[in-house]
């Protein structure tokens, strides 16, 4: 993958950074998957008691 393609694939700046780290072998695919999951997983809202 070339960095130009990575720019087109990325959903956001944070995702682009992760893709570049993966491309440069700074992180493993498993770490990439976990970080993307954390990045895009909706944070559950706390339930307010009435």
N, C-alpha and C positions, 0 to 999 in steps of 0.2 A: 504494500500500500504506500502510496506517495502522500506527502503532507497536503497536497492540493485536494486529493480525494478525501482525506480526513476532514478537511474544512467543510466539504460538501455533506459529509455523513453526520457531522456533529449536530446534536439537538440544541446545545447551549455551549457557552464558554467553558463551563465546568466539564461537560462531556468531551469537548475537544481536547482539553488538558489530559483527561484520562486516556483518550485514544492515542494521543502523542506519547504518553508514558508507556502504554502497551506496545506501541510501534517501536519505541526505543529500548524495549525490554527492561524498563525500570520497574515494572510490576508484572506479575503473572496474569494469565487469563482468569484464573480463579479469583484473584484480588480485584481485577477489573470488574468481573461479574458482580461481586459483592458490593463494590463501591457504587456501581451503576444502580443496583437494587436499592441501596440506601439513599442515593441521590433522588431517585424518582418515585420511591415508595411514599404514598401519602401519609403524613403524620396523623395518627388518630387524635381527634379532638377530645379533650377531657369532658366527661359528662358532668353537667352542673346539677347539684341537688337543689330542689325547690322546697 
